[in-house]
Amino acid sequence: MTTAAPTTAMTSGASADLLADRRVPQNRRKLRPVTVAAYVLLTIIAITWLMPIIWAVITSFKPETEAAAYPITIVPESGFTAEAYRDVLVAGLLPRWAFNSLLTSAAITAITVVISALAGYALSRMDFPGRRISLAVIVASILIPAQILIVPLFQQMLDFNLVDTYWAIILPQVVAAPMVFILKRFFDAIPHELEEAAMIDGASRMRIFLQIVLPLSRPILGAVSIFVFIGAWNNFLWPFIATNDANIMTLPVGLQTVLTFYGIQYAHVMAQAVLAAVPLIIAFLFFQRQIIKGIATSGITGT
């Protein structure tokens, strides 16, 4: 009875030492030269990637005379100023342009996801005449540069009397062949047994799509939505062609008109770039996990 306590204490001490010995190699592995070198390399790459962004922000706060001065200085002699931002904001209709970009980008995203999901599911699960040809055409259309379609699309907008309207910006961008193909490939990986069991229970094809397939596809749908939204927000060429009314312009187009009014002024150019990028940076901070997961699961690298 008197030796039980010391024995227990010795056993507990030995267990603690054993656990400590097991933790030591893990700590040492974190400090291996290869690991340190990898972190240093990644840090250098991250800083190199961030340098243009940092330089754009610094230049946007410089006086215009020093933004184009040589030799280049990081800190201007007269100090930093927000004059470029003030000029861009005051001279334009920034709140209106931001609203237009948000409205059109949200509409393009919603319609594109609906159309792409329906088309992708039909190509993945339904057997109909011309299915293979349709899939081949969709894949082949990915290779067609969007600039080739500008003239016929603009002629269509003229025929429908949609120029200088939100629909002129939205409709030509709602068909995205890459998203159809990506969703089709994702739907191919969903087990057929789930749908067969639902059909035995009397579920229709649309009910299966809405209640089984879509809930299982939330990760890829989120990734597609984010990338379509970013592409629509950044799109400059088509909104620039389809709109002349300043009240209909999107943010990239509107800010460009301000720059044209001021001429080539580097501080104003950088201020415009920063203002256009801020909403996307905020969106990335909120949805970075979905973006990274979407890239990993679907292979999307851009739009």
Backbone bond lengths (Angstrom), bond angles and torsions (degrees), N, CA, C in turn:
res aa  C-N    CA-C-N  psi(-1)  N-CA   C-N-CA  omega(-1)  CA-C   N-CA-C  phi
1 M - - - 1.459 - - 1.509 111.53 -
2 T 1.304 118.96 -32.88 1.470 121.66 -176.77 1.510 111.59 -80.36
3 T 1.324 118.19 -19.52 1.478 120.24 -177.94 1.523 112.59 -93.50
4 A 1.309 117.14 -5.36 1.471 119.29 -176.08 1.510 111.44 -68.20
5 A 1.329 115.86 -43.69 1.466 119.46 -177.12 1.514 111.99 -64.33
6 P 1.352 119.41 -48.77 1.471 118.80 177.28 1.521 112.60 -59.83
7 T 1.335 115.81 -37.97 1.468 118.02 -179.91 1.526 111.12 -63.87
8 T 1.341 114.57 -42.58 1.478 118.78 178.48 1.507 111.01 -63.25
9 A 1.349 115.70 -41.54 1.463 119.60 179.68 1.513 111.15 -63.67
10 M 1.348 115.86 -41.60 1.454 119.02 179.05 1.529 111.02 -64.36
11 T 1.345 115.53 -39.81 1.461 119.11 179.20 1.521 111.43 -64.11
12 S 1.342 115.40 -43.02 1.468 119.82 179.14 1.521 110.81 -64.06
13 G 1.365 116.10 -40.56 1.460 119.39 178.76 1.507 111.80 -64.48
14 A 1.333 116.28 -40.80 1.456 119.65 178.71 1.524 111.76 -64.55
15 S 1.348 115.86 -38.55 1.465 119.77 178.53 1.517 110.76 -65.20
16 A 1.355 115.83 -40.74 1.458 119.45 179.12 1.527 111.16 -64.34
17 D 1.361 116.18 -41.80 1.462 119.44 177.78 1.521 111.38 -63.34
18 L 1.358 115.08 -38.79 1.462 118.77 -179.53 1.525 110.99 -65.17
19 L 1.342 116.11 -42.49 1.460 119.67 177.91 1.519 111.02 -64.28
20 A 1.337 116.37 -38.71 1.464 119.84 178.59 1.514 110.55 -64.49
21 D 1.350 115.88 -40.04 1.464 119.43 178.62 1.530 111.16 -64.18
22 R 1.342 115.30 -34.32 1.461 118.43 179.71 1.527 111.65 -72.34
23 R 1.333 116.65 -30.85 1.459 119.58 -179.43 1.521 112.31 -76.48
24 V 1.294 118.22 -25.35 1.457 121.29 -176.28 1.531 111.87 -63.50
25 P 1.343 118.81 -48.23 1.468 117.63 179.61 1.521 112.40 -60.48
26 Q 1.376 117.67 -35.01 1.456 119.82 179.14 1.519 110.70 -63.13
27 N 1.338 116.55 -42.63 1.463 119.71 178.08 1.521 111.64 -65.65
28 R 1.321 114.78 -38.72 1.454 118.28 178.79 1.519 111.49 -66.89
29 R 1.333 116.96 -35.67 1.452 119.48 -179.82 1.524 111.39 -63.97
30 K 1.317 117.85 -32.02 1.447 121.08 179.04 1.530 112.43 -67.55
31 L 1.328 115.77 -23.26 1.459 120.19 -176.35 1.522 112.75 -106.11
32 R 1.315 116.20 17.44 1.464 118.83 178.35 1.522 110.55 -64.91
33 P 1.330 117.85 148.24 1.474 120.45 -179.71 1.525 113.13 -55.10
34 V 1.339 117.02 -37.57 1.457 119.59 -179.83 1.523 111.17 -63.64
35 T 1.347 115.80 -41.37 1.466 119.98 179.27 1.520 110.86 -65.82
36 V 1.336 115.96 -44.00 1.465 119.83 179.08 1.530 110.58 -62.36
37 A 1.317 116.91 -43.40 1.461 120.93 179.46 1.529 111.13 -63.03
38 A 1.334 116.09 -38.72 1.468 119.34 178.88 1.524 111.13 -64.08
39 Y 1.343 116.13 -43.27 1.464 118.99 179.40 1.527 111.16 -65.99
40 V 1.322 116.64 -38.75 1.464 119.65 178.25 1.524 110.62 -63.85
41 L 1.339 116.60 -43.79 1.462 120.79 179.22 1.527 111.04 -62.75
42 L 1.329 116.61 -44.39 1.464 120.19 179.21 1.524 111.11 -64.29
43 T 1.321 117.17 -37.06 1.466 120.26 177.61 1.520 111.15 -64.36
44 I 1.334 116.56 -42.84 1.468 120.60 178.49 1.529 110.46 -62.45
45 I 1.337 116.16 -43.13 1.471 119.94 179.35 1.525 110.37 -63.39
46 A 1.351 117.12 -42.53 1.464 120.49 -179.77 1.520 111.14 -63.59
47 I 1.334 116.80 -42.46 1.465 120.02 179.21 1.528 110.42 -65.58
48 T 1.334 116.39 -41.33 1.464 119.76 177.65 1.518 111.37 -61.35
49 W 1.325 116.51 -40.50 1.461 120.84 179.72 1.529 111.22 -68.49
50 L 1.324 116.95 -33.49 1.469 120.79 -177.48 1.521 113.14 -82.60
51 M 1.326 118.06 -16.10 1.457 120.45 -175.45 1.535 113.43 -57.30
52 P 1.348 120.24 -45.50 1.476 118.15 177.69 1.526 113.03 -59.91
53 I 1.339 116.46 -37.96 1.461 119.78 179.31 1.521 110.18 -66.85
54 I 1.332 116.34 -45.23 1.469 119.92 178.73 1.522 110.61 -61.67
55 W 1.342 116.31 -41.86 1.463 119.95 179.92 1.531 111.41 -65.27
56 A 1.332 116.97 -38.41 1.466 120.22 177.95 1.523 110.98 -62.91
57 V 1.325 116.95 -43.26 1.466 120.41 179.49 1.527 110.66 -64.43
58 I 1.342 116.92 -44.74 1.472 120.19 -179.84 1.524 110.74 -62.90
59 T 1.322 116.68 -45.32 1.466 119.96 -179.01 1.523 111.75 -64.32
60 S 1.323 117.16 -35.31 1.460 119.60 -178.69 1.520 112.58 -65.71
61 F 1.321 117.39 -22.03 1.463 121.24 179.51 1.538 112.16 -97.81
62 K 1.321 117.42 6.44 1.463 120.30 178.64 1.536 110.13 -90.14
63 P 1.329 117.67 152.52 1.468 119.35 168.99 1.522 109.64 -62.87
64 E 1.314 117.37 148.86 1.464 120.96 -174.76 1.521 111.73 -59.68
65 T 1.313 117.64 -33.41 1.465 120.35 -179.00 1.520 111.87 -66.69
66 E 1.323 117.25 -33.15 1.462 121.01 -178.63 1.523 112.20 -92.16
67 A 1.327 117.93 -17.01 1.460 120.18 178.03 1.517 111.31 -66.53
68 A 1.352 116.38 -30.87 1.465 120.94 -179.97 1.518 112.30 -106.96
69 A 1.327 117.43 10.08 1.459 120.32 -176.72 1.520 111.13 -77.44
70 Y 1.325 115.16 155.01 1.469 121.86 175.77 1.523 108.49 -132.98
71 P 1.318 119.12 132.70 1.454 128.35 6.23 1.525 112.70 -72.32
72 I 1.325 114.69 156.47 1.457 121.45 -176.59 1.528 109.48 -72.60
73 T 1.313 115.74 137.18 1.463 121.89 176.89 1.522 109.52 -123.46
74 I 1.320 114.86 146.24 1.463 119.33 177.50 1.522 110.21 -80.19
75 V 1.318 116.85 -47.49 1.466 121.52 178.86 1.524 107.62 -104.73
76 P 1.329 118.58 117.40 1.474 120.30 -179.21 1.523 111.47 -67.77
77 E 1.328 116.04 150.15 1.453 120.23 -178.79 1.528 112.26 -64.90
78 S 1.325 117.00 -34.97 1.466 120.19 -179.47 1.515 112.89 -88.10
79 G 1.333 117.36 3.01 1.459 120.81 178.61 1.522 112.87 89.45
80 F 1.306 114.65 167.40 1.458 120.25 -179.95 1.527 110.53 -79.00
81 T 1.327 115.07 153.49 1.456 121.36 -179.94 1.524 109.55 -147.19
82 A 1.323 116.34 152.90 1.471 121.95 177.22 1.516 111.49 -100.80
83 E 1.331 116.62 24.85 1.463 120.87 -176.46 1.521 111.75 -61.98
84 A 1.327 116.98 -40.14 1.471 119.61 -178.75 1.529 110.44 -63.84
85 Y 1.330 117.97 -43.19 1.460 120.75 177.78 1.523 110.82 -63.90
86 R 1.311 116.47 -41.13 1.465 119.97 -179.79 1.527 110.51 -62.87
87 D 1.325 117.52 -42.62 1.458 120.33 179.88 1.527 111.42 -64.74
88 V 1.329 116.67 -43.97 1.455 120.26 -178.58 1.524 111.11 -65.69
89 L 1.329 116.58 -40.91 1.461 120.35 -177.84 1.523 111.84 -72.21
90 V 1.315 116.55 -39.98 1.471 120.22 -176.43 1.527 110.97 -75.53
91 A 1.324 116.87 -39.38 1.464 120.15 -174.75 1.522 112.59 -74.35
92 G 1.321 118.59 -21.03 1.455 120.85 -176.40 1.513 113.11 -113.88
93 L 1.327 114.33 -176.87 1.462 122.42 177.74 1.522 108.76 -106.73
94 L 1.323 115.79 59.96 1.465 119.96 -171.07 1.529 113.32 -57.07
95 P 1.347 120.88 -48.59 1.472 118.94 179.37 1.532 112.53 -58.39
96 R 1.322 116.15 -40.66 1.461 119.72 178.96 1.517 111.26 -65.38
97 W 1.324 117.34 -43.99 1.461 120.27 179.72 1.525 111.40 -65.50
98 A 1.324 116.97 -38.35 1.467 120.02 177.44 1.525 110.65 -64.03
99 F 1.335 116.68 -41.11 1.470 120.01 177.07 1.526 110.67 -63.10
100 N 1.327 117.14 -43.46 1.464 120.36 179.05 1.524 111.18 -60.87
101 S 1.332 116.87 -43.18 1.465 120.04 178.77 1.524 111.13 -63.66
102 L 1.327 116.40 -42.51 1.464 119.89 179.49 1.522 111.19 -64.71
103 L 1.314 116.50 -43.85 1.470 120.45 -178.84 1.522 111.43 -64.30
104 T 1.318 116.90 -51.33 1.463 119.96 -177.24 1.525 111.68 -67.65
105 S 1.319 117.78 -39.38 1.469 120.32 -179.88 1.521 110.77 -65.96
106 A 1.334 117.58 -41.53 1.466 120.66 178.42 1.525 110.79 -64.88
107 A 1.337 116.79 -42.59 1.462 119.86 179.54 1.526 110.89 -65.39
108 I 1.328 117.28 -44.21 1.468 120.84 178.49 1.521 110.63 -60.85
109 T 1.324 116.64 -42.29 1.460 120.35 -179.71 1.522 111.42 -63.32
110 A 1.329 117.01 -48.19 1.464 120.71 -177.54 1.530 110.96 -62.45
111 I 1.333 117.40 -48.12 1.463 120.24 -177.41 1.524 111.06 -67.96
112 T 1.329 116.86 -40.34 1.463 120.08 -179.85 1.519 111.64 -63.25
113 V 1.326 117.35 -43.16 1.462 120.29 -179.65 1.517 110.74 -64.40
114 V 1.331 117.55 -41.52 1.469 120.58 179.55 1.528 110.73 -63.70
115 I 1.333 116.81 -49.75 1.461 120.62 -178.61 1.526 111.12 -64.04
116 S 1.334 117.07 -43.94 1.462 120.65 -177.85 1.521 111.27 -66.80
117 A 1.332 117.75 -39.29 1.461 120.74 179.97 1.525 110.83 -66.30
118 L 1.335 117.12 -44.58 1.465 119.79 179.08 1.525 111.19 -64.55
119 A 1.323 117.15 -45.30 1.462 120.18 -179.95 1.523 111.39 -66.06
120 G 1.338 116.43 -43.06 1.455 119.46 179.48 1.522 112.63 -63.09
121 Y 1.331 116.61 -39.34 1.472 119.86 179.21 1.528 110.83 -68.05
122 A 1.327 116.92 -40.91 1.461 119.66 178.60 1.526 111.18 -62.15
123 L 1.334 116.99 -42.75 1.462 120.34 179.39 1.521 112.04 -69.70
124 S 1.319 117.03 -26.95 1.462 120.49 -177.33 1.526 112.82 -84.28
125 R 1.326 117.25 -37.52 1.463 120.03 -168.86 1.525 114.65 -116.05
126 M 1.299 118.76 -24.15 1.462 120.73 -173.20 1.523 110.59 -102.71
127 D 1.327 114.77 138.98 1.461 121.10 179.35 1.529 108.20 -105.12
128 F 1.314 116.73 111.52 1.458 121.33 -176.98 1.527 108.54 -139.34
129 P 1.316 117.81 157.83 1.475 120.19 179.89 1.531 111.17 -61.00
130 G 1.326 115.98 132.52 1.457 121.20 179.36 1.515 113.99 85.29
131 R 1.330 117.32 11.41 1.468 120.10 -178.01 1.519 111.64 -62.55
132 R 1.320 116.57 -47.39 1.460 119.85 -179.12 1.535 111.46 -65.77
133 I 1.322 115.76 -39.12 1.469 119.03 179.19 1.524 110.04 -65.91
134 S 1.327 115.87 -41.47 1.468 119.39 179.23 1.520 111.00 -61.39
135 L 1.325 116.76 -43.40 1.458 120.39 179.08 1.527 110.96 -63.95
136 A 1.334 116.46 -41.05 1.470 119.99 178.97 1.524 110.90 -63.90
137 V 1.328 117.04 -39.95 1.468 120.35 179.19 1.518 110.66 -65.53
138 I 1.337 116.85 -41.24 1.468 120.65 179.30 1.520 110.75 -62.86
139 V 1.326 116.56 -44.90 1.461 119.84 179.50 1.528 110.56 -65.71
140 A 1.335 116.75 -40.63 1.466 119.88 -179.92 1.524 111.63 -67.14
141 S 1.325 117.39 -31.98 1.465 119.93 -178.98 1.526 112.03 -68.46
142 I 1.327 117.18 -19.57 1.464 119.80 176.81 1.528 110.26 -63.26
143 L 1.326 116.71 -29.13 1.463 121.41 -177.76 1.519 113.26 -80.07
144 I 1.335 117.98 -9.57 1.466 120.88 -177.09 1.527 108.99 -83.47
145 P 1.325 119.55 123.52 1.472 120.83 177.47 1.525 110.72 -63.83
146 A 1.319 115.71 138.93 1.464 120.03 -177.77 1.521 111.78 -63.82
147 Q 1.346 118.29 -27.10 1.456 120.73 -177.79 1.528 112.38 -64.57
148 I 1.342 116.74 -25.74 1.467 119.28 -179.64 1.529 110.98 -66.28
149 L 1.328 117.24 -28.15 1.456 121.31 -175.02 1.524 113.40 -89.46
150 I 1.312 118.63 0.53 1.463 120.80 -174.86 1.520 111.56 -62.76
151 V 1.328 117.62 -48.05 1.466 120.75 -176.44 1.532 111.62 -63.21
152 P 1.352 120.36 -51.73 1.475 118.24 178.99 1.531 113.15 -64.21
153 L 1.331 117.64 -34.89 1.459 119.35 178.14 1.533 111.15 -66.37
154 F 1.313 116.58 -41.93 1.459 118.99 178.77 1.526 110.68 -65.80
155 Q 1.324 117.78 -36.75 1.461 120.52 177.16 1.528 110.50 -64.34
156 Q 1.327 116.85 -38.20 1.459 120.30 175.98 1.524 111.41 -62.60
157 M 1.319 116.75 -44.11 1.460 119.80 179.20 1.525 111.12 -62.76
158 L 1.339 116.99 -35.94 1.463 120.33 176.18 1.524 111.08 -66.16
159 D 1.321 116.76 -43.23 1.467 120.45 -179.56 1.524 111.68 -63.71
160 F 1.334 116.83 -36.86 1.467 120.72 178.88 1.531 113.34 -87.01
161 N 1.338 115.65 1.90 1.467 121.09 179.72 1.540 111.17 57.19
162 L 1.323 116.17 45.81 1.461 121.65 -177.52 1.520 113.36 -110.96
163 V 1.326 117.92 -1.03 1.461 120.17 -179.99 1.530 109.09 -62.25
164 D 1.318 115.97 142.19 1.461 123.02 -177.79 1.529 111.89 65.69
165 T 1.338 115.84 34.23 1.464 121.49 171.97 1.521 108.37 -131.22
166 Y 1.334 115.52 164.69 1.463 119.61 177.43 1.529 111.56 -62.90
167 W 1.335 116.28 -34.20 1.460 119.18 -178.54 1.520 112.07 -65.32
168 A 1.324 117.11 -30.11 1.463 119.90 177.31 1.524 111.00 -64.44
169 I 1.314 117.05 -30.68 1.461 120.97 177.72 1.520 110.97 -80.90
170 I 1.339 116.64 -37.62 1.467 121.32 -170.41 1.526 112.17 -80.38
171 L 1.340 117.58 -53.94 1.463 121.18 -168.03 1.525 114.75 -57.79
172 P 1.345 120.48 -44.71 1.470 118.44 -179.24 1.524 114.43 -66.92
173 Q 1.320 118.22 -9.96 1.464 120.11 -175.92 1.527 113.78 -107.39
174 V 1.333 117.92 2.33 1.468 119.23 -173.02 1.525 112.95 -86.80
175 V 1.320 118.13 -11.48 1.463 121.14 178.28 1.519 107.92 -101.76
176 A 1.317 116.14 112.79 1.464 121.57 -176.91 1.530 108.61 -125.44
177 A 1.317 115.95 99.80 1.465 120.79 -178.53 1.529 112.98 -58.76
178 P 1.341 119.90 -40.98 1.475 118.19 178.92 1.525 113.02 -59.44
179 M 1.340 117.61 -37.18 1.460 120.51 -179.19 1.522 111.34 -70.20
180 V 1.325 116.85 -35.54 1.465 120.12 175.69 1.529 110.29 -61.77
181 F 1.312 116.45 -45.57 1.465 120.38 -178.72 1.532 110.95 -66.67
182 I 1.328 117.29 -41.15 1.472 120.56 179.88 1.530 110.91 -63.34
183 L 1.332 117.21 -45.11 1.462 120.01 179.33 1.526 111.09 -67.72
184 K 1.319 116.72 -36.15 1.468 119.66 177.22 1.521 110.89 -60.81
185 R 1.331 116.46 -43.56 1.466 120.14 178.89 1.524 111.45 -65.60
186 F 1.322 117.06 -35.67 1.467 119.50 178.14 1.527 110.57 -68.90
187 F 1.322 117.38 -41.99 1.467 120.57 179.39 1.524 111.18 -64.19
188 D 1.329 117.50 -31.44 1.468 120.61 177.92 1.526 111.79 -59.56
189 A 1.341 116.74 -29.98 1.458 120.53 -176.20 1.529 113.04 -83.20
190 I 1.317 118.21 -9.41 1.472 120.66 178.50 1.525 108.69 -76.29
191 P 1.332 118.97 130.24 1.476 120.86 -177.21 1.527 112.40 -59.39
192 H 1.313 115.62 135.16 1.468 120.97 178.81 1.523 111.14 -68.79
193 E 1.323 117.47 -23.89 1.464 119.96 -176.79 1.528 111.81 -61.29
194 L 1.333 116.98 -32.61 1.467 119.21 178.97 1.521 111.29 -63.18
195 E 1.306 116.86 -41.88 1.461 120.30 -179.65 1.529 111.03 -73.73
196 E 1.312 116.26 -36.43 1.467 118.64 178.78 1.517 111.17 -64.23
197 A 1.334 116.56 -39.58 1.462 119.40 177.43 1.527 111.02 -64.80
198 A 1.314 116.89 -38.77 1.460 119.77 178.71 1.529 111.03 -67.93
199 M 1.328 117.97 -37.18 1.460 120.56 178.16 1.523 111.30 -65.55
200 I 1.335 116.62 -36.91 1.462 120.02 177.08 1.522 110.33 -61.63
201 D 1.335 116.32 -34.74 1.470 121.13 178.30 1.520 112.85 -79.81
202 G 1.326 117.53 0.03 1.455 120.64 175.63 1.513 115.23 95.50
203 A 1.318 118.58 11.55 1.465 120.84 -179.70 1.521 110.18 -74.97
204 S 1.322 115.50 141.23 1.458 120.63 177.51 1.527 109.99 -80.46
205 R 1.330 115.34 169.67 1.465 119.65 -179.83 1.528 111.23 -63.30
206 M 1.336 117.87 -40.34 1.460 120.99 179.75 1.525 110.75 -67.51
207 R 1.319 117.31 -39.14 1.470 119.94 178.68 1.516 110.71 -65.43
208 I 1.319 117.49 -39.34 1.465 120.93 176.85 1.525 109.80 -62.47
209 F 1.316 115.58 -42.77 1.463 119.70 -179.85 1.528 111.21 -62.91
210 L 1.323 116.79 -43.88 1.460 120.96 -175.11 1.524 112.87 -76.90
211 Q 1.322 117.89 -37.71 1.457 120.43 -170.92 1.524 114.15 -103.02
212 I 1.316 117.90 -13.69 1.471 119.82 -179.45 1.525 110.94 -119.02
213 V 1.313 116.81 -54.54 1.460 120.58 -173.55 1.526 111.69 -69.61
214 L 1.324 117.49 -49.42 1.471 120.01 -177.24 1.529 112.88 -63.05
215 P 1.335 119.86 -44.60 1.477 117.63 176.83 1.523 113.53 -60.01
216 L 1.335 117.40 -33.88 1.458 120.35 178.02 1.530 112.11 -75.17
217 S 1.328 117.01 -14.78 1.462 121.58 -175.12 1.513 112.77 -104.81
218 R 1.312 118.51 15.56 1.464 120.52 -177.77 1.526 113.34 -57.50
219 P 1.335 119.83 -42.71 1.476 118.05 179.99 1.527 113.18 -59.79
220 I 1.323 117.44 -46.56 1.459 119.74 -177.74 1.521 110.77 -72.27
221 L 1.329 117.86 -34.35 1.464 120.23 177.23 1.521 110.41 -65.37
222 G 1.339 116.58 -39.43 1.462 119.70 176.56 1.514 112.03 -64.05
223 A 1.331 116.66 -42.08 1.465 120.05 179.44 1.524 111.02 -65.14
224 V 1.330 117.16 -44.51 1.463 120.71 178.99 1.528 110.55 -62.30
225 S 1.326 116.93 -41.98 1.468 120.33 -179.58 1.522 111.19 -61.75
226 I 1.315 116.69 -43.47 1.461 120.38 -178.44 1.524 111.23 -64.58
227 F 1.326 116.96 -44.16 1.457 119.65 -177.71 1.526 111.75 -71.64
228 V 1.324 117.91 -35.21 1.466 119.69 176.04 1.524 110.03 -66.32
229 F 1.329 116.58 -41.10 1.469 119.83 179.96 1.528 110.97 -63.42
230 I 1.319 116.45 -44.67 1.469 119.74 179.05 1.527 110.74 -62.50
231 G 1.328 117.18 -43.20 1.453 119.92 178.84 1.520 112.42 -63.16
232 A 1.342 117.08 -40.65 1.464 120.31 179.14 1.520 111.24 -68.84
233 W 1.324 116.96 -38.47 1.465 119.96 179.61 1.529 111.04 -65.84
234 N 1.312 117.37 -39.28 1.466 121.47 -177.06 1.523 113.50 -82.17
235 N 1.318 117.16 -13.53 1.466 119.79 -174.73 1.530 110.47 -62.92
236 F 1.293 115.71 124.77 1.462 120.75 -179.83 1.527 112.60 -111.95
237 L 1.317 116.93 -42.18 1.464 120.46 -169.21 1.521 112.13 -62.86
238 W 1.348 118.11 -53.49 1.455 118.84 -175.40 1.531 112.90 -67.51
239 P 1.345 120.68 -47.27 1.475 118.17 175.36 1.524 113.32 -59.18
240 F 1.332 117.05 -31.99 1.458 120.59 177.66 1.523 111.39 -65.41
241 I 1.335 116.87 -36.38 1.461 121.36 -179.60 1.525 110.93 -78.88
242 A 1.327 117.04 -37.32 1.472 120.87 -171.38 1.519 113.80 -84.72
243 T 1.346 118.93 -9.59 1.461 120.78 -176.01 1.521 110.83 -130.18
244 N 1.327 114.11 139.06 1.454 121.80 171.39 1.525 111.91 -121.88
245 D 1.322 115.50 -20.39 1.457 121.16 -179.46 1.524 109.23 -78.17
246 A 1.327 117.16 126.24 1.467 121.23 -178.63 1.520 112.15 -62.35
247 N 1.327 118.15 -26.56 1.458 121.51 -179.41 1.529 112.72 -77.45
248 I 1.329 117.48 -11.86 1.466 121.76 179.90 1.523 111.29 -105.40
249 M 1.305 118.44 -13.44 1.459 121.91 -175.20 1.526 111.56 -62.92
250 T 1.336 115.06 147.91 1.456 120.57 173.37 1.530 109.38 -85.91
251 L 1.316 115.72 173.49 1.462 119.99 -174.39 1.531 113.15 -61.22
252 P 1.335 121.02 -48.42 1.478 118.98 178.72 1.523 113.22 -59.81
253 V 1.341 116.90 -39.81 1.462 120.06 -179.23 1.520 110.49 -70.13
254 G 1.329 116.84 -44.28 1.453 119.93 -178.96 1.508 113.09 -63.26
255 L 1.324 116.25 -42.81 1.460 119.18 179.01 1.525 111.40 -65.83
256 Q 1.300 116.91 -32.25 1.459 119.67 177.97 1.527 111.21 -67.15
257 T 1.320 117.38 -35.26 1.463 119.16 176.98 1.524 110.96 -65.28
258 V 1.349 116.34 -35.21 1.467 119.50 176.37 1.519 110.09 -64.29
259 L 1.316 117.03 -41.89 1.462 120.23 179.32 1.523 110.95 -65.05
260 T 1.333 116.53 -38.06 1.455 119.30 177.54 1.524 110.86 -63.73
261 F 1.322 116.06 -36.79 1.457 120.43 178.95 1.525 110.73 -64.15
262 Y 1.323 116.64 -38.80 1.465 120.53 -178.47 1.518 112.84 -87.61
263 G 1.325 118.63 -12.25 1.454 120.14 -176.09 1.521 109.91 83.05
264 I 1.326 116.02 -167.90 1.466 120.90 -178.67 1.520 108.41 -82.36
265 Q 1.312 115.43 101.82 1.454 121.99 177.10 1.527 106.69 -130.63
266 Y 1.305 115.67 117.26 1.455 120.51 -168.26 1.523 112.73 -65.50
267 A 1.310 118.04 -38.45 1.460 119.70 178.37 1.524 110.66 -63.64
268 H 1.339 116.63 -40.00 1.459 120.51 179.03 1.531 110.78 -68.73
269 V 1.334 116.57 -37.18 1.467 119.96 177.38 1.523 110.53 -61.91
270 M 1.318 117.22 -45.25 1.459 120.61 -179.77 1.527 111.80 -69.24
271 A 1.324 116.96 -36.29 1.465 119.60 176.57 1.524 110.62 -63.26
272 Q 1.319 116.30 -40.68 1.459 119.91 176.98 1.522 111.39 -63.20
273 A 1.321 117.03 -42.37 1.466 120.60 179.86 1.519 111.34 -63.98
274 V 1.320 117.11 -41.30 1.467 120.58 179.70 1.522 110.44 -65.55
275 L 1.337 116.92 -44.78 1.463 120.18 -179.52 1.527 111.57 -62.78
276 A 1.318 116.87 -38.24 1.461 119.97 179.45 1.523 111.99 -70.92
277 A 1.340 117.33 -27.83 1.466 120.67 -176.48 1.518 113.33 -87.80
278 V 1.328 117.86 -22.46 1.464 120.54 -175.20 1.534 112.67 -56.59
279 P 1.340 120.56 -47.85 1.475 118.78 -179.97 1.524 113.18 -60.35
280 L 1.339 117.18 -37.35 1.461 119.26 179.47 1.527 111.64 -70.98
281 I 1.326 116.85 -34.61 1.465 119.86 176.24 1.522 110.30 -63.57
282 I 1.335 116.27 -42.87 1.464 120.18 178.06 1.530 110.20 -63.20
283 A 1.346 116.61 -43.37 1.465 119.91 178.63 1.526 111.22 -61.65
284 F 1.332 116.86 -39.55 1.463 119.80 179.33 1.528 111.05 -65.98
285 L 1.331 117.74 -39.86 1.457 120.64 179.59 1.527 111.02 -61.86
286 F 1.330 117.06 -34.85 1.457 120.35 -179.18 1.527 112.20 -81.01
287 F 1.334 117.21 -32.95 1.468 120.80 -172.45 1.521 112.86 -118.95
288 Q 1.338 117.41 23.75 1.461 118.77 -176.66 1.526 112.43 -63.54
289 R 1.325 117.01 -33.48 1.469 118.57 179.05 1.519 110.67 -65.21
290 Q 1.344 117.54 -43.50 1.460 120.37 178.71 1.522 111.29 -66.57
291 I 1.336 117.21 -37.19 1.462 119.98 179.68 1.526 110.90 -64.42
292 I 1.326 116.05 -47.15 1.467 120.19 -179.60 1.523 110.57 -64.71
293 K 1.335 116.21 -41.19 1.465 119.50 178.77 1.520 110.92 -65.74
294 G 1.337 116.91 -37.47 1.452 120.05 178.34 1.523 112.36 -65.47
295 I 1.333 116.73 -40.57 1.459 119.90 177.02 1.524 110.62 -63.20
296 A 1.338 115.76 -40.88 1.468 120.10 -177.22 1.512 112.05 -69.44
297 T 1.345 117.00 -35.85 1.463 119.20 -174.56 1.517 113.75 -91.17
298 S 1.358 117.14 -25.83 1.457 118.91 -174.05 1.513 113.70 -114.90
299 G 1.346 117.43 -19.30 1.449 119.58 -178.05 1.502 114.14 83.75
300 I 1.357 118.27 9.02 1.462 120.42 178.22 1.498 109.10 -69.64
301 T 1.336 117.03 130.65 1.457 120.76 175.79 1.514 112.19 -121.52
302 G 1.284 119.67 -2.26 1.457 122.68 179.98 1.504 110.11 168.12
303 T 1.330 116.96 172.63 1.445 121.29 179.37 1.498 109.65 -126.12
